[in-house]
Amino acid sequence: MTSWLYLLRDLCQLRRGPQDMPYSPPLLVAVCAANLLLQLGIAHLVGVGAGGDTLGAGLIGLALNLGLLYGLLTLRGFANRFVQAALALIGCAIVFSLLSLPVVLATGARALAPETITPLQALLALLAFPIVIWKLVVDAHILRHSLDIPFLGGLVVALLWVVAELVLASALRGPGLGT
């Protein structure tokens, strides 16, 4: 287990790629479960939504992420890389969720209207911006290696991926439920 955590650390530092992750479907299931538990825990800490809503949204988000990854890998002819790529993406998502946890706890997870944001919340958001950029670069690095495309292509895919997640999150919130 410790060696897997070192692999994750090296992956987040762009020293390794998803090809260095173990091919372990049981580990992928455990990492997906840990990701869902972390999402539920964060939602409970900040007091957002009911447990079932958060679990449902987490399951849908996880299905979207895994489905998109599998679809992209299949289109490129690299479906055999799915487990390792998914381990890398979900594992790094857990790392970045933990890194951003202090900011989420300090600001709250509810979408705020621009006129209600305090100066402290704005400062914390600015401090979180490098974490968001770092995650985007790590995701691009993972996608570049997994899909065998140039880094710029991985960055474009990672940006489109973020847009897809935002659209899904907006659709799950429904009209008028975001604030």
N, C-alpha and C positions, 0 to 999 in steps of 0.2 A: 504493500500500500504506500509506503514511504517513497519508493522509487517512482510510483505514478504521480505523486505530488511534486516530486522534483521535475518530472517530465512536464507537468502543467506549468510550473514556474519557468522552465526553460522555454516553453512554447509562448508564454506571455512576454518573455524577453526576446522573442524572435530568434532564439538560438537553435530551436528544433522545429520540426514540422509535424503535421498530423500523421505522417508515415512512421514516426517514432512511437506512436501510441500503440498499446497492445491491441491485438484483435481479440476482444473479449465481449461477446454479447451480454453475458451476465453483468459485467462491469458497466456496460452502457445502460442497462436497466436500472442498476443501482444509482448511477449518476443522474439519470432522468428523475428517479424518485427523490433523490437529494435536492435536485433543482426545484421540484414541485413543493417539497417540504420547506425549503428556504423561502419560496414565494409566499406560501401560507403563513410562515412565521413573520415575515416582514409585513404582510397585510394585517396580521393580528397586532403587531407592535404599533403600527401607525393608525390602526382602527379603521381600515378601509374595507367595506363590503362584508358580506356574510361569508362564512367558510365555504359553503357550496358554490357561491358565485366565483370566489377566488380560485377554488379548485377547478371548476369548470373552465374558467378563462385560462388557467394555467395549462390544463390538458389540451385545450384548443390551440393555444400558442405553441405548445410542445409538438403537437401533431403537425401544425403548419411548418415549423422549423425542420422537423425530421422529414416531412413530405417534400418540402422544397429542396432540401439537400439531396434526398434520394432521387428526385426528378432531375436535378441538374447533373448529378453524377451519372445517372442512366443515359441522359442525352449525350454526355461526353464519352460514354463507353467505359466509365470507371465505377460501376455499381459495387464492385468488390472492395472499394475503399470506404464504403458507407460507415461501417462500425467505427473505424479509426477517426474518420472526419467528424462523425457525430460526437464521439468521445471528446475530441478536441474542442469543438464548438460549445457543447453543453458544459464541459468542465471549465472552460474559460469564462463562460457566462456566469457560472457560480462564483468564480474568483472576482469578477468585476462587480457582481451583485454585493459581495462582501466588502469590496473596496468602497463602493458607493453607499453602503449602509449608513455611515454617520451622517451623510448629507440628507439621505431620505428621512432619517429619524429627526433631523433638525428642522427640515422644511415641511415634512408631511408629504404624503403621496397624492393627495387630492390636487386636481388641476385648479390652479388659482387664476382668477381674473387679473389682468395686468395691474389694475388700480388697487388691488388688495395685497400685492406682494410687498413685504417689508424690505428695508435695505439689507438686513441680515440674510434674508432668504435670497435676495439677488446676489449677494456676495458669495453665499454658499453654492449657488448655481454656477457662478463663474469659476469657483474652485473645483467644481465637479466636471467642468468642460474638458480639462486635460484627460480625465478618466474616460470620458466618452470618446475622445479622439483616439486614445490608446486602444480601447476596445475595438474601434473601427479598424485600426491598423492591424491588430491581431487577427480579427475576423478575415480581413483581406489576405493576410499571410496564410491563414489556414485554407481559405478558398483557392488561393493561387496554387498551393501545393496539391490540394485535393483534385482540382479541376484541370491541372496542368495548363494554366494560362499565365500571362504576364501579371506582375503585381498590379498594374493599373486596371487590368480586367477584374482582378480580385477585388479591388477597391470599388469599382463600379457595381459589381454584384453585391458587395457588402452594403453599399448605400441603398441599392434597390431593395435589399432584404430589410433594411431598417424602415423604409417606406411601407413595405408590405406589412410589417409588424405594427406600424402606427395606424395603418388603415384597418387592420384587424382589431386593434384595441379600440379604435373609434367606433367600429361597427358593433363590438361587444358591449360598449357603454350604452349605445342607443341614443336616440335624440333627447337632448335636454338632461342627460344623466351625468355629463362630464363635470359639472360644477357643483 
